[in-house]
Amino acid sequence: MENNQDNPKILKNKYIPTAEFYSQIIDSLLDYSIFTLDKEFKINSWSSGSAKIFGYETDEVIGEPFDIIFTEEDLKIGIPEKEIETALKEGRATDNRWHIAKDKSLFWAYGLIFPLIGSEGEMLGFVKILRDLTERKQSEDAIKKYVRELEDLNTHKESVLAILSHDLRSPLSAIIGIVEYLKEYSQTMKTDDVREMLDMLYKSSTDELEMLDYLVEWARIKYAADVFSPTKIKLTEYINKVLETLSETASINAINLHHEIESDTSVFADGKMLISIIRNIVSNAIKHTEKGGTITVTAKSKDDKIIIQVKDTGVGMSKEIMKSLFTPQLKSLSEARQKNKGAGIGLLLVKGFLEKNGGEIWVESIEGEGSSFYFTLPIEEPLFKTGTSAEVMFDEIT
C-alpha cells in the first residue's frame, strides 16, 4: 500500500492555514481581548473580543498608546512601563488588575503580554491578551467580605458582651443603690443632699441611655443591610447640622468650633451614618479639648475620595492608646468611662459605619498638643471595590 505521507502530490493538496484563518480564530474569541502593539507601544491590531470588552471599535484605537486601557492610578505608578520591562526581561508579563473601558467603567481582568518576534529574530512589537474576570472577582470578593464580617461579628460580639456585662451592669447597680437609699432616707435627708443624689442619678441614667443608644445604632446599621441607603450628598449640610447641635456644649467651655469646607464638596454616603460619624468624632474632640481650645473640621479631595479632618487642640494621646483606639477592650472602656471621657463604643460605631460606606479612619496625635482624626468617604458611587491582586488564571477554552 502506498504511504500517503511520502507522496508529494498528497502533501501538496493538504490545506495550510493562512494568516486570515488565524485572524478569524482570534476574532471568534469574544471573551478574550487580543491586540498587538508596535515598537512604540501603540496599538496596531484590535480583535472583536477587544471591541466587546473595551467598547472601542478598531478605527478608534489603532495608533493609540497602550496607556488607554489602564486606570489613572496605575498610570501614575508606571504599570504599563513595568509590564513592558518585565516582558522584555522574562519573555512575558502577567497581571491581575482593574482596567478601564471607553465609557470609563472598570472591569477586573487577568492579562498577559509578551514580545512579538519575527521569523528572523527581529523585534516586531508585543501581543497583549486579556480575560474579563469581573464576575469571578466580585464573587470571590463577596465570599471574602462575608468571611471578614463573620470574623468581625465574633470580635465585636466579645466587645459588646464585655460592655453589657460590665460598663452597663455596674452603673445600673449603682443607680439601684442610690434609689434604695433615697427611698429609705429621703425624708430625713437635707434638701441639698437629696438634690446632689438626684443629680448623680440623672447623670448615671443619661450616660447609660447614651451607651445603649450607641449599641443599638451600631448593631442596627452595621448588620441590617436594608437600612443602608447611600446617595450623593453635600458634606457641608451635614457638618453644619452637627456643629449647630454641639455648639452649646462647645461654648460652655469656650471652645471655638468651626469648619473650613467648600460648600460644593460632596460625598457618596448614607446620610444617617454620616451624621453619626461626624457627631461622634466631634463630640469626642470636645470632651478632650480644654477651655479656650479650638476644633476645626476641614476636607480635601484625593483621587476618588474626600479626606475629612477633625483637628483639636486638646490633651492628645499616647502611641499605646492610639494603637488600640478602634478596637477597645474591656479595660480601656472601663478606664475611659471612669474618667468621664466616653466609653469608646462611639469609635467602634464610627469605624463600622465608615467601612460600610467604603471609607476608613485613622488618627494622629501628640500628647499635650492635640489630635487629628481623619476619615475618608467616596466622592462618587464606587463601580467596584478594589480587592487583592492574588493571581487568577485563565479558564480552559471549551
C-alpha positions as CSV (number, residue, x, y, z in Angstrom):
1,M,0.0,0.0,0.0
2,E,1.3,3.4,-0.9
3,N,2.3,5.7,2.0
4,N,0.3,8.9,1.6
5,Q,2.7,10.8,3.9
6,D,5.6,10.2,1.5
7,N,3.6,11.1,-1.6
8,P,4.5,14.7,-2.7
9,K,1.2,15.1,-4.6
10,I,-0.9,14.3,-1.5
11,L,1.2,16.7,0.6
12,K,0.8,19.5,-2.0
13,N,-3.0,19.2,-1.7
14,K,-3.1,19.5,2.1
15,Y,-4.6,22.7,3.5
16,I,-2.1,25.1,5.1
17,P,-3.7,27.7,7.4
18,T,-3.3,31.3,6.3
19,A,-2.9,34.5,8.3
20,E,-6.5,35.2,7.6
21,F,-7.5,31.9,9.1
22,Y,-5.7,32.6,12.3
23,S,-7.2,36.1,12.3
24,Q,-10.7,34.6,12.1
25,I,-9.9,32.3,15.1
26,I,-8.7,35.3,17.2
27,D,-11.8,37.3,16.3
28,S,-14.1,34.4,17.3
29,L,-12.7,34.5,20.9
30,L,-15.2,37.2,22.1
31,D,-14.4,36.5,25.8
32,Y,-10.8,37.5,25.3
33,S,-9.2,40.8,24.3
34,I,-6.3,40.1,22.0
35,F,-4.4,43.0,20.4
36,T,-0.9,43.9,19.3
37,L,1.5,46.9,19.8
38,D,4.2,48.2,17.6
39,K,7.7,49.0,18.9
40,E,6.5,52.4,20.1
41,F,3.8,50.7,22.2
42,K,0.9,51.9,20.1
43,I,-2.0,49.6,19.2
44,N,-1.8,48.3,15.7
45,S,-4.4,45.5,15.7
46,W,-7.6,45.0,17.6
47,S,-9.7,41.9,17.9
48,S,-13.5,41.6,18.1
49,G,-13.2,40.5,21.7
50,S,-11.2,43.7,22.4
51,A,-14.1,45.8,20.9
52,K,-16.6,43.9,23.0
53,I,-14.7,44.1,26.3
54,F,-13.3,47.7,26.0
55,G,-16.1,49.3,23.9
56,Y,-13.7,50.8,21.3
57,E,-14.1,50.0,17.7
58,T,-10.9,49.2,15.7
59,D,-10.7,52.6,14.0
60,E,-10.9,54.3,17.4
61,V,-7.9,52.7,18.9
62,I,-5.4,52.0,16.0
63,G,-2.5,54.2,16.6
64,E,-3.5,55.0,20.2
65,P,-1.0,54.4,23.0
66,F,-1.0,51.3,25.2
67,D,-1.9,53.5,28.2
68,I,-5.5,53.8,27.1
69,I,-6.6,50.6,28.9
70,F,-5.1,51.5,32.3
71,T,-6.6,53.4,35.2
72,E,-5.2,56.7,36.3
73,E,-3.9,55.1,39.5
74,D,-1.9,52.6,37.5
75,L,-0.6,55.2,35.1
76,K,0.7,57.2,38.0
77,I,2.8,54.3,39.3
78,G,4.0,53.3,35.8
79,I,2.3,50.0,35.4
80,P,2.4,49.9,31.5
81,E,6.2,50.6,31.5
82,K,6.7,47.9,34.2
83,E,4.7,45.3,32.1
84,I,6.8,46.1,29.0
85,E,10.1,45.9,31.0
86,T,9.1,42.5,32.6
87,A,8.0,41.1,29.2
88,L,11.4,42.1,27.6
89,K,13.4,40.7,30.5
90,E,11.5,37.5,31.2
91,G,9.7,36.8,27.9
92,R,6.2,37.5,29.3
93,A,4.5,39.5,32.0
94,T,1.2,38.8,33.7
95,D,-1.1,40.8,36.0
96,N,-4.4,41.0,37.7
97,R,-5.9,44.4,37.9
98,W,-8.7,46.8,37.1
99,H,-8.8,48.1,33.5
100,I,-10.8,51.0,32.1
101,A,-13.2,50.8,29.2
102,K,-14.3,53.5,26.7
103,D,-17.3,54.5,28.9
104,K,-14.9,54.8,31.9
105,S,-16.4,51.8,33.6
106,L,-13.9,49.4,35.3
107,F,-13.5,45.7,34.9
108,W,-11.2,43.2,36.5
109,A,-9.0,41.2,34.1
110,Y,-6.2,38.7,34.0
111,G,-3.6,40.0,31.5
112,L,-0.7,38.5,29.6
113,I,1.8,40.4,27.4
114,F,4.8,39.0,25.5
115,P,7.2,40.2,22.8
116,L,6.3,39.5,19.1
117,I,9.4,38.2,17.4
118,G,9.8,38.0,13.6
119,S,11.0,35.0,11.6
120,E,14.5,36.3,11.6
121,G,14.5,37.2,15.3
122,E,13.7,40.8,14.8
123,M,11.6,42.7,17.4
124,L,8.1,43.5,15.9
125,G,6.2,44.6,18.9
126,F,4.1,43.0,21.6
127,V,0.9,40.9,22.0
128,K,-1.5,41.6,24.8
129,I,-4.2,39.1,25.9
130,L,-6.9,39.9,28.5
131,R,-9.7,37.9,30.0
132,D,-12.6,39.8,31.7
133,L,-13.0,38.1,35.1
134,T,-15.1,40.8,36.8
135,E,-17.9,38.4,37.8
136,R,-15.4,35.9,39.3
137,K,-13.7,38.7,41.1
138,Q,-16.9,40.0,42.5
139,S,-17.9,36.6,43.7
140,E,-14.5,36.0,45.3
141,D,-14.7,39.4,47.0
142,A,-18.2,38.7,48.2
143,I,-17.0,35.5,49.8
144,K,-14.0,37.2,51.4
145,K,-16.2,40.0,52.6
146,Y,-18.6,37.5,54.2
147,V,-15.8,35.7,56.0
148,R,-14.4,39.1,57.3
149,E,-17.9,40.1,58.5
150,L,-18.2,36.8,60.4
151,E,-14.8,37.4,61.9
152,D,-15.7,41.0,62.8
153,L,-19.0,39.8,64.2
154,N,-17.3,37.4,66.6
155,T,-14.8,40.1,67.6
156,H,-17.5,42.7,68.2
157,K,-19.7,40.2,70.0
158,E,-17.0,39.8,72.6
159,S,-16.7,43.6,72.9
160,V,-20.4,44.1,73.2
161,L,-20.7,41.3,75.8
162,A,-18.0,43.0,77.8
163,I,-19.8,46.3,77.7
164,L,-23.1,44.8,78.6
165,S,-21.7,42.8,81.5
166,H,-19.5,45.5,83.0
167,D,-20.0,49.0,81.6
168,L,-23.8,48.8,81.6
169,R,-24.4,46.4,84.6
170,S,-22.1,48.2,87.1
171,P,-23.7,51.7,86.7
172,L,-27.2,50.2,86.9
173,S,-26.3,48.6,90.2
174,A,-25.1,52.0,91.4
175,I,-28.3,53.6,90.3
176,I,-30.4,51.0,92.1
177,G,-28.3,51.5,95.2
178,I,-28.9,55.3,95.2
179,V,-32.7,54.8,94.6
180,E,-32.9,52.4,97.5
181,Y,-31.1,54.8,99.8
182,L,-33.4,57.7,98.8
183,K,-36.5,55.5,99.3
184,E,-35.4,54.8,102.9
185,Y,-33.8,58.1,104.0
186,S,-35.0,60.9,101.7
187,Q,-37.5,62.2,104.3
188,T,-34.8,62.8,106.9
189,M,-32.1,64.0,104.4
190,K,-31.1,67.6,103.8
191,T,-32.6,69.1,100.7
192,D,-29.1,69.8,99.2
193,D,-28.0,66.1,99.8
194,V,-31.2,64.9,98.1
195,R,-30.6,67.2,95.1
196,E,-27.0,66.0,94.9
197,M,-28.0,62.4,94.8
198,L,-30.7,63.2,92.2
199,D,-28.1,64.8,90.0
200,M,-26.0,61.7,90.3
201,L,-29.0,59.6,89.3
202,Y,-29.7,61.8,86.3
203,K,-26.1,61.8,85.1
204,S,-25.8,58.0,85.5
205,S,-29.1,57.4,83.8
206,T,-28.3,59.6,80.8
207,D,-24.8,58.0,80.5
208,E,-26.5,54.6,80.5
209,L,-29.0,55.7,77.8
210,E,-26.3,57.1,75.6
211,M,-24.4,53.9,75.8
212,L,-27.5,51.9,74.9
213,D,-28.2,54.2,72.0
214,Y,-24.7,53.7,70.7
215,L,-25.0,49.9,70.9
216,V,-28.4,49.8,69.3
217,E,-27.5,52.1,66.5
218,W,-24.2,50.4,65.8
219,A,-25.8,46.9,65.7
220,R,-28.8,48.0,63.7
221,I,-26.9,49.8,60.9
222,K,-23.8,47.6,60.8
223,Y,-25.8,44.3,60.4
224,A,-29.1,45.4,58.9
225,A,-28.3,46.0,55.2
226,D,-31.9,47.0,54.4
227,V,-31.5,50.4,56.1
228,F,-28.3,51.2,54.3
229,S,-29.1,53.7,51.5
230,P,-26.1,55.8,50.4
231,T,-26.6,58.7,48.0
232,K,-24.6,61.7,46.7
233,I,-24.9,64.4,49.4
234,K,-23.5,67.8,50.3
235,L,-20.9,67.3,53.1
236,T,-21.3,70.9,54.4
237,E,-25.0,70.4,55.1
238,Y,-24.3,67.5,57.5
239,I,-21.2,69.2,59.1
240,N,-23.4,72.3,59.8
241,K,-26.1,70.2,61.4
242,V,-23.7,68.5,63.8
243,L,-21.8,71.7,64.7
244,E,-25.1,73.5,65.3
245,T,-26.2,70.7,67.6
246,L,-22.9,70.7,69.6
247,S,-22.3,74.4,69.6
248,E,-23.9,74.9,73.0
249,T,-21.7,72.2,74.6
250,A,-18.6,73.7,73.0
251,S,-19.5,77.3,74.0
252,I,-19.8,76.3,77.7
253,N,-16.1,75.5,77.7
254,A,-15.3,78.5,75.4
255,I,-14.2,76.1,72.6
256,N,-14.1,77.6,69.1
257,L,-15.9,75.0,66.9
258,H,-15.9,75.6,63.1
259,H,-15.3,74.2,59.7
260,E,-13.5,75.3,56.6
261,I,-15.1,73.1,53.9
262,E,-16.1,74.4,50.5
263,S,-19.9,74.5,50.0
264,D,-19.9,72.3,46.9
265,T,-18.0,69.4,48.5
266,S,-20.0,66.2,48.0
267,V,-19.6,62.6,49.2
268,F,-21.4,59.4,48.4
269,A,-22.6,58.0,51.7
270,D,-25.6,57.1,53.9
271,G,-26.9,60.3,55.5
272,K,-27.8,58.8,58.9
273,M,-24.5,57.1,59.2
274,L,-22.6,60.3,58.2
275,I,-24.4,62.3,60.9
276,S,-23.4,59.7,63.5
277,I,-19.8,59.6,62.2
278,I,-19.3,63.4,62.4
279,R,-21.2,63.7,65.7
280,N,-19.2,61.0,67.5
281,I,-15.8,62.3,66.3
282,V,-16.6,66.0,67.1
283,S,-18.1,65.1,70.5
284,N,-15.0,63.1,71.3
285,A,-12.9,66.1,70.4
286,I,-14.9,68.4,72.6
287,K,-14.5,66.0,75.6
288,H,-10.8,66.0,75.2
289,T,-10.3,69.8,74.5
290,E,-9.7,72.1,77.4
291,K,-11.4,75.5,77.8
292,G,-10.4,78.1,75.2
293,G,-9.4,75.4,72.7
294,T,-10.2,75.1,69.0
295,I,-11.8,72.3,67.0
296,T,-11.5,72.7,63.2
297,V,-13.1,70.5,60.5
298,T,-11.5,70.5,57.1
299,A,-11.7,68.4,53.9
300,K,-9.7,67.8,50.8
301,S,-10.1,65.5,47.8
302,K,-7.6,62.9,46.8
303,D,-8.2,60.6,43.8
304,D,-11.8,59.4,44.1
305,K,-12.2,60.1,47.8
306,I,-12.7,63.0,50.2
307,I,-10.4,63.1,53.3
308,I,-12.1,64.8,56.3
309,Q,-10.0,66.0,59.2
310,V,-11.3,66.9,62.7
311,K,-8.4,68.6,64.4
312,D,-8.5,69.7,68.1
313,T,-6.0,71.5,70.4
314,G,-6.8,69.1,73.3
315,V,-4.8,66.8,75.6
316,G,-3.6,64.4,72.8
317,M,-2.9,60.7,73.1
318,S,0.0,58.3,73.7
319,K,1.0,55.8,71.0
320,E,-0.3,53.0,73.1
321,I,-3.8,54.5,73.3
322,M,-3.8,55.2,69.5
323,K,-2.9,51.6,68.7
324,S,-6.0,50.2,70.4
325,L,-8.3,53.2,69.8
326,F,-10.6,51.4,67.3
327,T,-10.5,48.0,68.9
328,P,-11.2,48.9,72.6
329,Q,-11.1,46.1,75.2
330,L,-12.9,45.9,78.5
331,K,-10.1,47.5,80.5
332,S,-9.7,50.6,78.2
333,L,-13.5,51.0,78.0
334,S,-13.8,51.0,81.8
335,E,-11.0,53.4,82.4
336,A,-12.4,55.8,79.8
337,R,-15.8,55.7,81.5
338,Q,-14.4,56.3,84.9
339,K,-12.6,59.4,83.6
340,N,-15.8,60.7,82.1
341,K,-14.3,60.7,78.6
342,G,-16.8,58.3,77.0
343,A,-16.7,54.5,76.8
344,G,-15.1,54.1,73.4
345,I,-18.2,52.5,71.9
346,G,-18.6,55.6,69.8
347,L,-15.4,55.0,67.9
348,L,-16.5,51.4,67.3
349,L,-19.6,52.8,65.8
350,V,-17.7,55.2,63.6
351,K,-15.3,52.6,62.3
352,G,-18.2,50.2,61.4
353,F,-20.1,52.9,59.6
354,L,-17.1,54.1,57.6
355,E,-16.3,50.6,56.5
356,K,-19.9,50.1,55.4
357,N,-19.6,53.3,53.3
358,G,-16.3,52.3,51.7
359,G,-14.2,54.6,53.9
360,E,-11.5,54.3,56.6
361,I,-10.4,56.1,59.7
362,W,-7.1,56.9,61.4
363,V,-5.6,59.3,64.0
364,E,-2.5,61.4,64.5
365,S,-1.8,62.8,67.9
366,I,0.8,64.4,70.1
367,E,0.4,64.3,73.9
368,G,-0.3,67.8,75.2
369,E,-0.8,69.3,71.8
370,G,-4.0,67.7,70.4
371,S,-5.3,65.1,68.0
372,S,-6.4,64.9,64.4
373,F,-9.0,62.3,63.3
374,Y,-9.0,61.6,59.6
375,F,-11.7,59.7,57.8
376,T,-12.4,59.1,54.1
377,L,-15.6,58.7,52.0
378,P,-16.0,58.1,48.3
379,I,-16.9,61.1,46.1
380,E,-19.0,59.0,43.6
381,E,-20.7,55.7,43.9
382,P,-18.0,53.1,43.6
383,L,-18.3,50.9,40.5
384,F,-16.4,48.0,42.1
385,K,-14.3,47.7,45.2
386,T,-10.7,47.1,44.6
387,G,-9.5,43.8,46.2
388,T,-6.3,41.9,46.3
389,S,-4.1,41.1,43.3
390,A,-4.0,37.4,44.1
391,E,-3.3,35.5,40.8
392,V,-6.2,34.4,38.8
393,M,-5.6,32.1,35.9
394,F,-7.3,31.9,32.5
395,D,-10.1,29.3,32.2
396,E,-9.6,26.5,29.8
397,I,-11.2,27.2,26.4
398,T,-14.2,25.0,25.9
